[in-house]
Amino acid sequence: MTTPLLIVVLAAGKGTRMKSASPKVLHQVAGRSMLAHVLALARASGATRTAVVIGPGMDAVRDATLKAMPDAEVFVQEFQLGTGDAVKAALPAIVGHQGDVVVLYADTPLTTTDNVARLRASLAAGNQVAVLGFEPDDPSGYGRLLTDAGGALEAIREDKDASEDERKVRLCNSGVLGFRVSDLAGVLSRITNSNAKGEYYLTDAIELIRADGGRAGVVTCAADDVLGVNSRDQLAEAEAIWQCRRRMEAMREGATLIAPETVWFSHDTVVGRDVVIEPNVFFGPGVTVGDGVEIKANCHLEGAVIGAGARIGPFARLRPGAALGEDVHIGNFVEVKNVEMGKGAKANHLAYL
């Protein structure tokens, strides 16, 4: 029987460094909000239940959560008192849950299903708690993962509370944790705020679980997987990493990208085999490209279905509702919206359909 999985997504941060009227977690990567990326990860990881923790007055985040995942449970963290306090806001979902609990962050959109699976494997191997760790180029500012001689995790020390020797440790805490504790609610209730920030650190659960005789483990990942977005420059960095991954995936699956770094995909772009994409092509949401399609340079596509063998561009624009059959030719400076074109149809140049 598969172990039930509860995923708790923390989405209460306001993100003041974004300088935006929009909540931080609703800013987009590849045409989808960071929150929606993480909810998609929860679904793909096999979550049997998903709880999302938001801050007071974050109605837009609540609405976006329920739109992306109607069966998600939304809880409010009344005061910004740290990650431990945030997870305690989701206690109604945690109490009585028998299985794995994984804590994710709605501003960390690049975490993968493999990361979650390996955390759960660590729990299945006998650890009551497992932490996703990474080694950044510069570890300053991050919590350090303190391990014993055998590699077992002893504690997580926040940077402001760490000693000089502890700050020399390069293995850092991503914040992503997995638990398999029969009384996680009881562990959370014992976390105190006796630290430099006066907050309730979820990471203090490590020492509490170990003091109870439990085991703690570390699972490592690439630093890119746990990039947290707190500013516009970090948002651009996350977009660049996501695009690089998707371009590589498209090429591995049989598409040719003449200049990969100039092609921009959406989160839901579908590209067939033997597709050739020339430089400076942008895919907005909702594009499906059939096998053997040639997309020439400087095209913009959104909400379109392109049949096998079609040739698009250069300098063409496909807008929502464009449905192109097999072997359709769309030439330079042609714009198509809400039009269905049959097999072999042509619009060679300078047209609006």
C-alpha positions as a Markdown table, in Angstrom:
| # | Residue | x | y | z |
|---|---|---|---|---|
| 1 | Met | 0.0 | 0.0 | 0.0 |
| 2 | Thr | 1.4 | 3.4 | -0.9 |
| 3 | Thr | 2.1 | 5.7 | 2.0 |
| 4 | Pro | -0.3 | 8.6 | 2.1 |
| 5 | Leu | 1.4 | 12.0 | 1.4 |
| 6 | Leu | 0.3 | 15.3 | 2.8 |
| 7 | Ile | 2.1 | 18.3 | 1.2 |
| 8 | Val | 2.1 | 21.6 | 3.1 |
| 9 | Val | 2.8 | 24.6 | 0.8 |
| 10 | Leu | 3.9 | 27.8 | 2.6 |
| 11 | Ala | 2.7 | 30.8 | 0.7 |
| 12 | Ala | 2.3 | 33.5 | 3.4 |
| 13 | Gly | 5.3 | 35.7 | 2.5 |
| 14 | Lys | 4.5 | 39.2 | 1.3 |
| 15 | Gly | 7.6 | 39.6 | -0.9 |
| 16 | Thr | 8.2 | 43.3 | -0.3 |
| 17 | Arg | 11.4 | 43.2 | -2.4 |
| 18 | Met | 9.3 | 42.5 | -5.5 |
| 19 | Lys | 8.1 | 46.1 | -5.3 |
| 20 | Ser | 4.7 | 44.9 | -6.6 |
| 21 | Ala | 1.0 | 45.2 | -5.8 |
| 22 | Ser | 0.7 | 41.5 | -6.6 |
| 23 | Pro | 1.6 | 38.9 | -4.0 |
| 24 | Lys | 5.1 | 37.4 | -4.6 |
| 25 | Val | 3.9 | 33.9 | -5.2 |
| 26 | Leu | 1.6 | 35.0 | -8.0 |
| 27 | His | 4.5 | 36.3 | -10.1 |
| 28 | Gln | 5.0 | 34.0 | -13.1 |
| 29 | Val | 7.7 | 31.7 | -14.4 |
| 30 | Ala | 7.0 | 30.4 | -17.9 |
| 31 | Gly | 3.5 | 31.8 | -18.0 |
| 32 | Arg | 2.4 | 30.2 | -14.7 |
| 33 | Ser | 2.5 | 31.6 | -11.2 |
| 34 | Met | 5.1 | 30.2 | -8.9 |
| 35 | Leu | 2.3 | 29.0 | -6.6 |
| 36 | Ala | 0.8 | 27.1 | -9.5 |
| 37 | His | 4.2 | 25.5 | -10.3 |
| 38 | Val | 4.4 | 24.2 | -6.7 |
| 39 | Leu | 0.8 | 23.0 | -6.7 |
| 40 | Ala | 1.5 | 21.1 | -9.9 |
| 41 | Leu | 4.6 | 19.6 | -8.2 |
| 42 | Ala | 2.4 | 18.5 | -5.3 |
| 43 | Arg | 0.0 | 16.8 | -7.7 |
| 44 | Ala | 2.7 | 15.2 | -9.7 |
| 45 | Ser | 4.4 | 13.9 | -6.5 |
| 46 | Gly | 1.3 | 11.9 | -5.6 |
| 47 | Ala | 0.0 | 14.1 | -2.8 |
| 48 | Thr | -3.2 | 12.6 | -1.3 |
| 49 | Arg | -3.9 | 15.9 | 0.5 |
| 50 | Thr | -2.5 | 19.4 | -0.1 |
| 51 | Ala | -2.6 | 22.2 | 2.5 |
| 52 | Val | -1.7 | 25.8 | 1.5 |
| 53 | Val | -0.8 | 28.4 | 4.2 |
| 54 | Ile | -1.4 | 32.0 | 3.4 |
| 55 | Gly | -1.2 | 35.3 | 5.3 |
| 56 | Pro | -4.1 | 37.5 | 6.4 |
| 57 | Gly | -5.9 | 39.3 | 3.6 |
| 58 | Met | -4.3 | 37.2 | 0.9 |
| 59 | Asp | -7.5 | 36.6 | -0.9 |
| 60 | Ala | -5.9 | 36.6 | -4.3 |
| 61 | Val | -3.6 | 33.8 | -3.2 |
| 62 | Arg | -6.5 | 31.8 | -1.9 |
| 63 | Asp | -8.4 | 32.3 | -5.1 |
| 64 | Ala | -5.4 | 31.3 | -7.2 |
| 65 | Thr | -4.9 | 28.2 | -5.0 |
| 66 | Leu | -8.4 | 27.0 | -5.5 |
| 67 | Lys | -8.4 | 27.7 | -9.2 |
| 68 | Ala | -5.2 | 25.6 | -9.7 |
| 69 | Met | -6.2 | 22.9 | -7.2 |
| 70 | Pro | -9.9 | 23.0 | -6.2 |
| 71 | Asp | -9.5 | 20.3 | -3.5 |
| 72 | Ala | -6.6 | 22.1 | -1.7 |
| 73 | Glu | -7.2 | 23.2 | 1.9 |
| 74 | Val | -6.3 | 26.8 | 2.6 |
| 75 | Phe | -5.2 | 27.9 | 6.1 |
| 76 | Val | -4.3 | 31.4 | 7.4 |
| 77 | Gln | -1.1 | 32.2 | 9.4 |
| 78 | Glu | -2.3 | 35.1 | 11.4 |
| 79 | Phe | 1.1 | 36.4 | 12.4 |
| 80 | Gln | 4.4 | 36.2 | 10.6 |
| 81 | Leu | 6.3 | 34.3 | 13.3 |
| 82 | Gly | 8.4 | 31.9 | 11.3 |
| 83 | Thr | 8.2 | 28.6 | 9.4 |
| 84 | Gly | 7.3 | 26.6 | 12.5 |
| 85 | Asp | 4.3 | 28.9 | 13.2 |
| 86 | Ala | 3.3 | 28.7 | 9.5 |
| 87 | Val | 3.2 | 24.9 | 9.5 |
| 88 | Lys | 1.2 | 25.0 | 12.8 |
| 89 | Ala | -1.4 | 26.9 | 10.9 |
| 90 | Ala | -2.1 | 23.8 | 8.9 |
| 91 | Leu | -2.5 | 21.6 | 12.1 |
| 92 | Pro | -6.1 | 20.6 | 11.1 |
| 93 | Ala | -4.7 | 18.8 | 8.1 |
| 94 | Ile | -1.7 | 17.4 | 10.0 |
| 95 | Val | -3.5 | 16.0 | 13.1 |
| 96 | Gly | -4.4 | 12.4 | 12.5 |
| 97 | His | -2.4 | 12.1 | 9.2 |
| 98 | Gln | -0.6 | 8.8 | 9.1 |
| 99 | Gly | 2.1 | 9.0 | 6.5 |
| 100 | Asp | 4.6 | 11.4 | 5.0 |
| 101 | Val | 4.4 | 15.2 | 5.4 |
| 102 | Val | 6.5 | 17.2 | 3.0 |
| 103 | Val | 6.8 | 21.0 | 3.4 |
| 104 | Leu | 7.3 | 23.0 | 0.2 |
| 105 | Tyr | 7.5 | 26.8 | -0.5 |
| 106 | Ala | 5.4 | 28.6 | -3.0 |
| 107 | Asp | 8.3 | 30.9 | -4.0 |
| 108 | Thr | 10.6 | 28.0 | -4.9 |
| 109 | Pro | 9.2 | 27.0 | -8.3 |
| 110 | Leu | 12.1 | 24.8 | -9.6 |
| 111 | Thr | 11.9 | 22.0 | -7.1 |
| 112 | Thr | 11.3 | 18.6 | -8.8 |
| 113 | Thr | 9.4 | 15.5 | -8.3 |
| 114 | Asp | 12.7 | 13.6 | -8.0 |
| 115 | Asn | 13.6 | 15.8 | -5.0 |
| 116 | Val | 10.3 | 14.9 | -3.3 |
| 117 | Ala | 10.6 | 11.2 | -4.2 |
| 118 | Arg | 14.1 | 11.0 | -2.7 |
| 119 | Leu | 13.0 | 12.7 | 0.5 |
| 120 | Arg | 10.2 | 10.1 | 0.8 |
| 121 | Ala | 12.7 | 7.4 | 0.1 |
| 122 | Ser | 14.8 | 8.7 | 3.0 |
| 123 | Leu | 11.8 | 8.5 | 5.3 |
| 124 | Ala | 10.9 | 5.0 | 4.0 |
| 125 | Ala | 14.5 | 3.9 | 4.9 |
| 126 | Gly | 13.8 | 4.7 | 8.6 |
| 127 | Asn | 14.4 | 8.4 | 9.1 |
| 128 | Gln | 11.6 | 10.3 | 10.9 |
| 129 | Val | 12.6 | 13.5 | 9.3 |
| 130 | Ala | 14.6 | 14.3 | 6.1 |
| 131 | Val | 16.0 | 17.6 | 4.8 |
| 132 | Leu | 16.7 | 18.7 | 1.3 |
| 133 | Gly | 20.2 | 20.1 | 1.4 |
| 134 | Phe | 22.4 | 21.9 | -1.2 |
| 135 | Glu | 25.9 | 23.5 | -1.5 |
| 136 | Pro | 25.7 | 27.1 | -2.8 |
| 137 | Asp | 28.6 | 29.0 | -4.1 |
| 138 | Asp | 28.3 | 31.3 | -1.1 |
| 139 | Pro | 26.7 | 29.7 | 2.0 |
| 140 | Ser | 26.5 | 32.9 | 4.0 |
| 141 | Gly | 22.9 | 33.7 | 5.1 |
| 142 | Tyr | 21.7 | 30.1 | 4.9 |
| 143 | Gly | 21.0 | 27.7 | 7.7 |
| 144 | Arg | 23.7 | 25.0 | 8.0 |
| 145 | Leu | 23.1 | 21.3 | 8.1 |
| 146 | Leu | 25.2 | 19.8 | 11.0 |
| 147 | Thr | 25.9 | 16.1 | 10.6 |
| 148 | Asp | 27.7 | 13.5 | 12.7 |
| 149 | Ala | 30.6 | 11.4 | 11.5 |
| 150 | Gly | 28.2 | 8.9 | 9.9 |
| 151 | Gly | 26.4 | 11.6 | 7.9 |
| 152 | Ala | 23.3 | 11.6 | 10.0 |
| 153 | Leu | 21.7 | 15.0 | 10.6 |
| 154 | Glu | 22.1 | 16.3 | 14.1 |
| 155 | Ala | 20.7 | 19.8 | 13.8 |
| 156 | Ile | 20.0 | 22.8 | 11.5 |
| 157 | Arg | 21.6 | 26.0 | 12.7 |
| 158 | Glu | 20.3 | 29.3 | 11.3 |
| 159 | Asp | 23.1 | 31.6 | 10.1 |
| 160 | Lys | 22.5 | 34.3 | 12.8 |
| 161 | Asp | 22.6 | 31.6 | 15.5 |
| 162 | Ala | 25.6 | 29.7 | 14.2 |
| 163 | Ser | 29.1 | 29.7 | 15.7 |
| 164 | Glu | 32.1 | 30.5 | 13.6 |
| 165 | Asp | 32.9 | 26.9 | 13.1 |
| 166 | Glu | 29.3 | 26.1 | 12.1 |
| 167 | Arg | 29.4 | 28.9 | 9.5 |
| 168 | Lys | 32.3 | 27.0 | 7.8 |
| 169 | Val | 29.9 | 24.2 | 6.9 |
| 170 | Arg | 29.0 | 24.4 | 3.2 |
| 171 | Leu | 26.0 | 22.0 | 3.3 |
| 172 | Cys | 22.9 | 24.3 | 3.6 |
| 173 | Asn | 19.2 | 24.0 | 4.4 |
| 174 | Ser | 16.8 | 24.5 | 1.5 |
| 175 | Gly | 13.8 | 24.7 | 3.9 |
| 176 | Val | 12.2 | 21.7 | 2.2 |
| 177 | Leu | 11.6 | 19.0 | 4.8 |
| 178 | Gly | 9.9 | 15.6 | 4.9 |
| 179 | Phe | 8.4 | 14.1 | 8.1 |
| 180 | Arg | 7.1 | 10.7 | 9.1 |
| 181 | Val | 6.3 | 11.2 | 12.7 |
| 182 | Ser | 3.3 | 9.8 | 14.4 |
| 183 | Asp | 2.8 | 12.9 | 16.5 |
| 184 | Leu | 4.1 | 15.7 | 14.3 |
| 185 | Ala | 1.6 | 18.1 | 15.9 |
| 186 | Gly | 3.2 | 17.3 | 19.3 |
| 187 | Val | 6.7 | 18.1 | 17.9 |
| 188 | Leu | 5.5 | 21.4 | 16.5 |
| 189 | Ser | 3.9 | 22.4 | 19.8 |
| 190 | Arg | 7.3 | 22.1 | 21.5 |
| 191 | Ile | 9.2 | 24.5 | 19.2 |
| 192 | Thr | 10.1 | 27.7 | 21.0 |
| 193 | Asn | 11.2 | 31.1 | 19.7 |
| 194 | Ser | 14.4 | 31.4 | 21.7 |
| 195 | Asn | 16.6 | 32.5 | 18.8 |
| 196 | Ala | 18.0 | 35.7 | 17.4 |
| 197 | Lys | 14.9 | 36.5 | 15.4 |
| 198 | Gly | 12.4 | 35.5 | 18.1 |
| 199 | Glu | 10.6 | 33.2 | 15.6 |
| 200 | Tyr | 9.5 | 29.6 | 15.6 |
| 201 | Tyr | 11.8 | 27.7 | 13.3 |
| 202 | Leu | 10.5 | 24.6 | 11.8 |
| 203 | Thr | 14.1 | 23.4 | 11.6 |
| 204 | Asp | 14.2 | 23.1 | 15.4 |
| 205 | Ala | 12.0 | 20.0 | 14.9 |
| 206 | Ile | 15.2 | 18.1 | 13.9 |
| 207 | Glu | 16.7 | 18.3 | 17.4 |
| 208 | Leu | 13.4 | 17.5 | 19.1 |
| 209 | Ile | 12.9 | 14.4 | 17.0 |
| 210 | Arg | 16.4 | 13.2 | 17.6 |
| 211 | Ala | 16.0 | 13.9 | 21.4 |
| 212 | Asp | 13.0 | 11.5 | 21.2 |
| 213 | Gly | 15.2 | 8.8 | 19.7 |
| 214 | Gly | 14.3 | 9.5 | 16.1 |
| 215 | Arg | 16.6 | 9.5 | 13.1 |
| 216 | Ala | 17.2 | 12.4 | 10.7 |
| 217 | Gly | 18.7 | 12.3 | 7.2 |
| 218 | Val | 19.9 | 14.6 | 4.5 |
| 219 | Val | 19.1 | 14.4 | 0.8 |
| 220 | Thr | 21.1 | 16.6 | -1.5 |
| 221 | Cys | 20.1 | 18.4 | -4.6 |
| 222 | Ala | 21.4 | 21.0 | -7.1 |
| 223 | Ala | 21.3 | 24.6 | -5.9 |
| 224 | Asp | 19.0 | 25.5 | -8.8 |
| 225 | Asp | 16.3 | 23.2 | -7.6 |
| 226 | Val | 15.8 | 25.2 | -4.4 |
| 227 | Leu | 16.3 | 28.7 | -5.7 |
| 228 | Gly | 13.9 | 30.9 | -3.7 |
| 229 | Val | 12.5 | 34.0 | -5.4 |
| 230 | Asn | 12.4 | 37.1 | -3.3 |
| 231 | Ser | 13.2 | 39.8 | -5.9 |
| 232 | Arg | 12.8 | 40.6 | -9.6 |
| 233 | Asp | 16.3 | 39.6 | -10.4 |
| 234 | Gln | 15.8 | 36.2 | -8.8 |
| 235 | Leu | 12.5 | 35.8 | -10.7 |
| 236 | Ala | 14.5 | 36.4 | -13.9 |
| 237 | Glu | 17.1 | 33.8 | -12.8 |
| 238 | Ala | 14.3 | 31.3 | -12.1 |
| 239 | Glu | 12.9 | 31.9 | -15.6 |
| 240 | Ala | 16.3 | 31.4 | -17.2 |
| 241 | Ile | 16.8 | 28.1 | -15.4 |
| 242 | Trp | 13.4 | 26.9 | -16.2 |
| 243 | Gln | 13.8 | 27.8 | -19.9 |
| 244 | Cys | 17.2 | 26.1 | -20.1 |
| 245 | Arg | 15.7 | 22.9 | -18.7 |
| 246 | Arg | 12.8 | 22.9 | -21.1 |
| 247 | Arg | 14.9 | 23.6 | -24.1 |
| 248 | Met | 17.1 | 20.6 | -23.2 |
| 249 | Glu | 14.0 | 18.5 | -22.7 |
| 250 | Ala | 12.6 | 19.5 | -26.1 |
| 251 | Met | 15.8 | 18.6 | -27.9 |
| 252 | Arg | 16.2 | 15.3 | -26.1 |
| 253 | Glu | 12.6 | 14.5 | -27.2 |
| 254 | Gly | 13.5 | 15.0 | -30.9 |
| 255 | Ala | 13.1 | 18.7 | -31.7 |
| 256 | Thr | 15.8 | 20.8 | -33.3 |
| 257 | Leu | 16.4 | 24.3 | -31.8 |
| 258 | Ile | 18.8 | 26.2 | -34.1 |
| 259 | Ala | 19.6 | 28.8 | -31.3 |
| 260 | Pro | 18.2 | 27.3 | -28.1 |
| 261 | Glu | 18.9 | 30.3 | -25.9 |
| 262 | Thr | 16.6 | 32.4 | -28.1 |
| 263 | Val | 13.5 | 30.2 | -27.9 |
| 264 | Trp | 11.1 | 30.8 | -25.0 |
| 265 | Phe | 8.6 | 28.1 | -24.0 |
| 266 | Ser | 5.5 | 28.3 | -21.8 |
| 267 | His | 4.8 | 25.8 | -19.0 |
| 268 | Asp | 2.3 | 23.9 | -21.2 |
| 269 | Thr | 4.0 | 24.0 | -24.6 |
| 270 | Val | 3.8 | 20.7 | -26.5 |
| 271 | Val | 6.4 | 20.1 | -29.2 |
| 272 | Gly | 6.3 | 17.0 | -31.4 |
| 273 | Arg | 9.2 | 15.1 | -33.0 |
| 274 | Asp | 11.3 | 16.4 | -35.9 |
| 275 | Val | 10.2 | 20.0 | -35.3 |
| 276 | Val | 12.6 | 22.6 | -36.3 |
| 277 | Ile | 12.5 | 25.9 | -34.4 |
| 278 | Glu | 14.6 | 28.8 | -35.8 |
| 279 | Pro | 15.9 | 31.7 | -33.6 |
| 280 | Asn | 13.8 | 34.2 | -31.7 |
| 281 | Val | 10.5 | 32.2 | -31.3 |
| 282 | Phe | 8.2 | 32.8 | -28.3 |
| 283 | Phe | 5.6 | 30.4 | -27.2 |
| 284 | Gly | 2.8 | 31.8 | -25.0 |
| 285 | Pro | 0.4 | 29.5 | -23.1 |
| 286 | Gly | -1.7 | 26.9 | -24.9 |
| 287 | Val | 0.4 | 25.9 | -28.0 |
| 288 | Thr | 0.6 | 22.4 | -29.4 |
| 289 | Val | 3.0 | 21.7 | -32.3 |
| 290 | Gly | 2.7 | 18.6 | -34.3 |
| 291 | Asp | 5.4 | 16.4 | -35.8 |
| 292 | Gly | 7.6 | 17.7 | -38.6 |
| 293 | Val | 6.6 | 21.4 | -38.2 |
| 294 | Glu | 9.0 | 24.1 | -39.2 |
| 295 | Ile | 8.8 | 27.4 | -37.3 |
| 296 | Lys | 11.0 | 30.0 | -38.9 |
| 297 | Ala | 12.6 | 32.9 | -37.1 |
| 298 | Asn | 10.9 | 35.7 | -35.1 |
| 299 | Cys | 7.5 | 34.1 | -34.6 |
| 300 | His | 5.1 | 34.6 | -31.7 |
| 301 | Leu | 2.6 | 31.9 | -30.9 |
| 302 | Glu | -0.1 | 31.6 | -28.3 |
| 303 | Gly | -3.2 | 29.5 | -27.9 |
| 304 | Ala | -2.7 | 27.7 | -31.2 |
| 305 | Val | -2.7 | 24.2 | -32.5 |
| 306 | Ile | -0.3 | 23.5 | -35.4 |
| 307 | Gly | -0.8 | 20.3 | -37.5 |
| 308 | Ala | 2.0 | 18.0 | -38.6 |
| 309 | Gly | 4.2 | 19.2 | -41.4 |
| 310 | Ala | 3.1 | 22.9 | -41.2 |
| 311 | Arg | 5.5 | 25.7 | -41.9 |
| 312 | Ile | 5.2 | 28.9 | -40.0 |
| 313 | Gly | 6.9 | 32.3 | -40.5 |
| 314 | Pro | 9.2 | 34.0 | -40.5 |
| 315 | Phe | 7.7 | 36.9 | -38.6 |
| 316 | Ala | 4.3 | 35.2 | -38.2 |
| 317 | Arg | 1.9 | 35.6 | -35.2 |
| 318 | Leu | -0.6 | 32.9 | -34.2 |
| 319 | Arg | -3.1 | 34.0 | -31.6 |
| 320 | Pro | -5.7 | 32.1 | -29.5 |
| 321 | Gly | -8.1 | 30.0 | -31.6 |
| 322 | Ala | -5.7 | 29.5 | -34.5 |
| 323 | Ala | -6.1 | 25.8 | -35.6 |
| 324 | Leu | -3.9 | 24.9 | -38.5 |
| 325 | Gly | -4.2 | 21.6 | -40.2 |
| 326 | Glu | -1.5 | 19.4 | -41.7 |
| 327 | Asp | 0.9 | 21.0 | -44.2 |
| 328 | Val | -0.5 | 24.5 | -43.7 |
| 329 | His | 1.9 | 27.3 | -44.7 |
| 330 | Ile | 1.8 | 30.7 | -42.8 |
| 331 | Gly | 4.2 | 33.2 | -44.3 |
| 332 | Asn | 5.9 | 36.3 | -43.2 |
| 333 | Phe | 3.9 | 39.0 | -41.5 |
| 334 | Val | 0.7 | 36.9 | -41.3 |
| 335 | Glu | -1.4 | 37.0 | -38.2 |
| 336 | Val | -4.0 | 34.3 | -37.5 |
| 337 | Lys | -6.7 | 34.4 | -34.7 |
| 338 | Asn | -9.8 | 32.3 | -34.2 |
| 339 | Val | -9.4 | 30.7 | -37.7 |
| 340 | Glu | -9.4 | 27.0 | -38.7 |
| 341 | Met | -7.3 | 26.3 | -41.7 |
| 342 | Gly | -7.6 | 23.0 | -43.6 |
| 343 | Lys | -4.9 | 20.7 | -44.8 |
| 344 | Gly | -2.5 | 22.3 | -47.2 |
| 345 | Ala | -4.0 | 25.8 | -46.9 |
| 346 | Lys | -1.7 | 28.8 | -47.4 |
| 347 | Ala | -1.5 | 32.4 | -46.3 |
| 348 | Asn | 1.9 | 33.4 | -47.8 |
| 349 | His | 2.4 | 37.0 | -46.6 |
| 350 | Leu | 1.0 | 40.3 | -45.3 |
| 351 | Ala | -2.4 | 39.0 | -44.1 |
| 352 | Tyr | -4.7 | 39.1 | -41.1 |
| 353 | Leu | -7.0 | 36.1 | -40.7 |
